[in-house]
């Protein structure tokens, strides 16, 4: 299946251009805000909408700053040591989810400390919004013809305009389905069940790590990194700690909060 080249710009007015990828981010943030408001009401959390909007604003900063620094540190540190000014060239791409997650964690710690809020409570609230952003973001990757998968003989393989002449796994859509839709359903279902505090947050960490680890088997590794220890990709190596933290966190919560 040939994937036609899509203009990354939806429309422009003079120097102002609205791009598909930016639109996906916007939809993710807006959808995340309404989702957090809904979950706060569903779980009867004493969190005002003003606090949620502030949390979302600082979380976005954590995603952008952490995601950029994570990409530089995990994926291309040698290059950026030689070209330090390009660290600020965010419009050229280069973001890491794992770095963004660490950035958001730091933001949550500071936010909860300043507002005297329980960390696990706010973490449970925050992870209800993340799958929405992940789902839209991966669709944006597909539209931009980036982060495509490895060569495949399956009939649903896609020939990307910048991916050579062979069909490849549409790994962006696999991630949109697993990290976006499935993870969203799982986290929302846990909130509907009114599970113990911390279970949604650590479940997100666990299952994102599992889903990302599996999809990496079909995703093309970065050219400048290739395959690393034992044939694993950088995405898989970064996902293993998430799986361990998620499992450990769930055990801790279940033991600590026994009725």
N, C-alpha and C positions, 0 to 999 in steps of 0.2 A: 504494500500500500504506500503510494507516494504521498508525502506530507507537503502540501504547498507552502511556499514561503509566505508568511503573513507579515504585513507591515507592522513593526513594533509600535508605531504611533497610531492611535485611534483617530485623533484629529488634532489640529494645531490652529492656534490663533496668534499670528505674528510669531514672536519668539517662544510663546507658551505652547508646549506640546504635552498632550495627555497620552501616556504610554500604557500598553496592556499590562505590563508587569507592575507598574505603579497602581493601576486600577485594581489588580488582584490584591495588592497589599491593603488598599483602602477598603475593599470589601471585607477582607479578613479582620481588620481592626473594628469596623463598624459592626459586623456580625458578632465579633467577640464581645464588644461592649454590651449589646442587647442580651447575649447569652449569659454573661456574668450577672446582669440585673435579674434575669429570669431565675438563675440558680440561687442567687441570694434570697429571693422571695420564696422559692420552693423549699429551701433548707431553713427558712426563717432566721437567716443570719442578720445580726444587728450591724449591717454595713450600709451606709447611705449611698445614694447614687453619686453624690459628689466625691465620695471616697473612691468609688469604682472608677470614675472618670480620671481622677488623679492617678490611681494605680495603673490604668491603661496607658496614660501619658508617659509615666516613668518606665513602664515595661517596654514601651516602644523604644525609648532611649537605650534600655538594656539590650534589646534585640539588635539594634543597629550598631552600637558601639561594641558589644560583646561579639556579635556575629562577624564584624570586620576584623577585630583583633584576633578572634579565634581562627579565621581563615589565614591571617598572616602568620600566626604562631604554628598552627597545625599543618598547613598545606603549602606555604610558600615563603618560609622565613628567610631563606638564603637570598632569594630575589629581593625582598623588601629591605634587607640589610644593605644591599647595594643601591637601592632606589628608595630611600626613606620618604621622600616627598610624595611618592605614589601611594603611600598608606592612606592619604586623604582623598584619593581619586575613587570615591565610592561609586561614581557613575559608570566606571569601567567594569563593575561586577566584582565578585569575590566575597562571599558571605558563608559562614559556617553555622549550621544549626546548633552544634554542640557548644560553640563559643557563645552564640546568642542565648542558649539555655543558662550557661554560667553567668552571663550578664544579667539575665532576669533574676536569677537566684540572689545575686548581690543586691539588686534593686529591692527585691522582696524583703531581704533582711533589714535593709536600711528603712524601708517604708514601714514595716511592722514595728521596728524600734521607735520611730518617730511618732507613730500614731497609737502606740501601745496596743497592738493587735497581735493575736496568736498567729504564728508563722504557718502552721499546718492549715488553719482555717482559711487564710488568704491564699495559700498555695492550692488548696482544693478549689477555691473560686477561680484562680487564674488558669488552671489547667483545663477548665471547662471551655475556655475560649481558644486555647492554642490549636486544637485540631482544625478549627475553622480557618485560621490563618495558614496552617500547613497545607490544607486542601487547596485553597485558592492559590497559594504560592506555587505549588507543584503544577497546577494548571497553567500558571504564568510561565513556568519553565518549559512546558510543552509548547506553548504558543511561540515562545522565543527560540525554539529549537535548540535547547541547551540541556546539559546533564542527561543526555540520552543514554540508552542501554547498550549492551554488547550485541554483537551480530547474532542473529537468530534465523532459524529456518521455519519457525512457526508462522502460520498464515496471517496472524495479526501483527507481524513485524512491520515496522515503519521505515521508509527511506527518507531520512531527514536531509534537507537541502545542504547542510554543512556537515553531514555525517558520512559522506562517501556514497558509493553506489549500492551497498548491500543493506538489506533490511535489518533493523535493530529493534531490540525490546523497547517499547514505550515506557521505560522505567519511571518516568515522571508520573504517568497515570497510575502505575502500580502503587506508587507512594501516595498519590492523591487519594486512592481508594483505601489503603491500609492506614496511613498516618492521619488522613483526613476523616473520611466517612466512618470507617470501622472504629477508629479510636474515639471519635465524637460520640457514636452510639454507645460505646462501652462506658465512657466517663459519665454521660448523661444518665445511663441506666443505673450506675452506682449511686448517683445523686438521687434518683427517683426512689431507690431502695433505702435511702437515708442511712448509708453505711457510716461506720465510725470515722471520725476526723483523721485525715491523713491517708486513708485508703485510696480515694480518687487520685491524689497527687502522686503517690508511689506507684499506683497502677499505671498511670500515664508514663512515668519514667521507665518502668519495666517493659511495657508493651511497645513503646516507641523504640526502645533499644532492640527488642526482638524483631519488630517489623523492618527497621532500617538494616539490621544485620542480614536478614533474609533477602531483601531487595538488592543489597550490594552484590549478591551473586549474579545478578542480571544487569547491573549498572556498570557502565564503562568507567574504569578508574581514571583519575587525572593523569594526563600524559606525562607530566613532569615528576609524578610519584610512582605510577604503575602499581605493581603488587609488592607488598611489604612482607613482614615476617610470616612464614608459613603460607604464602600466597594470599594473605588477607589484604583487604584494602584499608585505607586510612579510616573510612567511614565505619568499617567493622571493628577496628581497634578502638575507636572512640565510643562505639556503642556497647562494647563489653562492660565497661564500668557502669554504664546506665543500668544494664540488666542486673548486675550485682547490687547496686544501690537500691534499685526498685524492690528486689527480693528481700534484701536486708531490712529496708524500711517497712515493708508489709509485715514481716515477722515481728519487728519492734512494736509496731502499732497494735497488732493483734494481741501480743503478750501484755503490753503496757495498759491496754484499755479493756481488759477482761471485766465483764459485769461483776 
